[in-house]
Amino acid sequence: MKKIFIIFLLNLFGCSFFNQQYYENAYKEYSDGNYQTALYYMDEIIKENENVYEVFVLRSKVNLKLGNTEQAEKDIQKALQIHEDYEAHFIMGKILYDKSDFNNALYHFTQSVEFNNRFTEGYLNRAYTYYKLNDFEKAIADYEKAYELDQNSSVPLVNMGFIYGLIGKNDLAIEYYSKAITVNPGDFNAHYNRAVEYLAQRRNNEALNDLLSASELDNKNTDLLFLIAETRTKLKDYQNAFNDYTKILLTDSLNSLAYYQRGLINIELKREKAACDDFKKAGELGYFDAYEQIKKYCTKKPPVKKRK
């Protein structure tokens, strides 16, 4: 009687017996990135038992990796019918968020943190959703909670900084970006976003320091190099701005804007011939504003005839 009672309870909660070895194999294959093989093992389990919560959760993850979003959603719906848990609600929330169904995503993220009130990812993703719904106050509250749970992560701090900047509380934005950099000096977004805030306040030297720190973290980011060059130009550091535009052109030789901007820098450096070469190249590549500069600096004027 005791054995029968235990089996009944296991089935009641959707945790009926299944091929544990196949599940372990499926999980290992999933972890190793062998998604089709993982699907094989899970499909074999489901043929024998269609009420295994863990298998449908794992199969939804595999299908998401394979880009099979529709099947992943069906799997996680099935999992939730068998058993409600924070992980299944979280996965459903992510699927709905990616479909821009923010109201329903919000419901599932809320369920995920109600089932597990120490689930950092649940608070972070609910905060993203509140942001999408323009509920900035609740978004900030969730980021605060996420940071409280994981004070080694700079992500909540950066996102709070972003929202404060968005609503015009720029000093608070800088404060949170600074906290993020203290927590994680290698956070590219914290340096880049704080630089943008500094630029808005015309604190160009501080902005440049942050942009250079960001560049050390990602030295192939063309947009970043443009911003560094523009900031150096504001500081009248023309030679280094010239070097920055040259770096851009070394990796993107068809960048018409870089030729145009380098041409303007060459004018500041009194290199009219080099400037004209850059303006002509920019024009040839389709940056038509360059022709105004060509008229201004590169068109030879006919000599004035002297009266006898």
Salt bridges, closest charged atoms under 4 A:
ASP32 OD2 - LYS28 NZ 2.79
ASP43 OD1 - ARG59 NH1 2.81
GLU44 OE2 - LYS47 NZ 2.90
GLU70 OE2 - LYS74 NZ 3.90
GLU73 OE1 - LYS99 NZ 2.98
ASP75 OD1 - ARG59 NH2 2.80
GLU84 OE1 - HIS89 NE2 2.71
GLU87 OE2 - LYS61 NZ 2.43
ASP135 OD2 - LYS138 NZ 3.93
ASP142 OD2 - ARG126 NE 2.65
GLU148 OE2 - LYS145 NZ 3.47
GLU175 OE2 - LYS179 NZ 3.71
GLU206 OE1 - ARG203 NE 2.83
ASP210 OD1 - HIS191 ND1 3.09
ASP210 OD2 - ARG194 NE 2.56
ASP237 OD2 - ARG232 NH1 3.70
ASP244 OD2 - ARG232 NE 2.70
ASP277 OD2 - LYS273 NZ 3.51
ASP278 OD1 - ARG262 NH2 2.89
GLU292 OE2 - LYS295 NZ 3.99
